[in-house]
Amino acid sequence: MAANLRKTTNPQDIIYGAIYLISNSKLCVLTDYEHVEPQSVMVESEGKQVSANIYIFSTNRTPAKPPPAYLNTLLDGLRQHGYGEDVIEEVKRISEQV
């Protein structure tokens, strides 16, 4: 299980996270690890539209809850990037819905 993105028709849906600037060589390493080619999308970050690479996985997989260690890593990352406890609780809630 990973932190997969899921397209919805609700314009109020948002993704909590961070955008990282990495070198092409590191992107190649990440792509080898993910076993899928990244796709470029436009995202809003701090009120601006920017291009970002994302990894989109097959939608025929059965959704599953993330392992506790994985979820804790995600939550720690959100805290490191300044997200408040309201967001942390929302991500926990969403992870339990799977």
N, C-alpha and C positions, 0 to 999 in steps of 0.2 A: 504494500500500500504506500502511496505517496500523496503529496498535496496536489492532487489533480485539479485542474480548472474544469469547470462545467459551464457551458454556454446556456444562458437562460433568456427568456423574453422580457424579464423584468428589468427596466432601466435603473431601478433603485439598487440592484445587486452590485456589490463591489468586492474587490479582492484586496485583502490586507497583505502587505508584504513590502519588499524593497526591491529596487532595481540596482543591479551591480554592473559596474563597468569592468569588463575583463578583456584580456588580450585574445587575439584570434587563436593563439596556441592553447590557451586555457579553455576556450570555447570548444576546441577540438577534443580536448581531454574529457570535458563534460559530456559532449556528444557521444563519445565512445562509451562512457559510463551509462548514459541514458538509453543507448541502443535505438535511438530514433533521431531523425534530423530536426533541428530547430526550425520554427517558422517565425517570420518577422510580423509583428502586429503593432498597431499604434495604441498606446495606452496614455491615460492621463496621470501625470505625476506632478503634484504641487501646482495644479492649475494649468499645466502645459501639456501639450501632446508630444510624446516622444516615441521613437521606434524602440522596440524591445524584442528580443528573441525569447520564444517560449517553446516548450516541448509538449506536443499534443499526443496523447496515447490513445490506443484503441478504445472505443466506447463499448466494446462487447465484453469487457472484463466485468466480473462481479464486484461491485463496490464492497469495501471492507473498512472497518475501523483501523486507524493507524496504530501501530504498536506504541505503547507508552513512551519508550525512549525517543521515538521519532516525533511524537506529538510534543514532548517536552523540549526537544531541540527547536521545533517550530516556534513554540511559545517563548522560549528564551530569545530567539532571534527577533521576534516582534518587540519584546521588552527592550532589547539592545537598540532598536531603531525608534524608540520613543512612543510606542503604542501603549495606551492606557489599559487599565484592568477591565474596562468595559469591552474593549476589543478582544482581550485575552479570553474573557468569559464567553463572548460570542463564538470565537473559534472553537473553544471547548464544546459548546452546545452543538455546533454544526458537526463536529467530529463524532459526537454521540448519535447523531441521526442516521448514520450509515448503517 
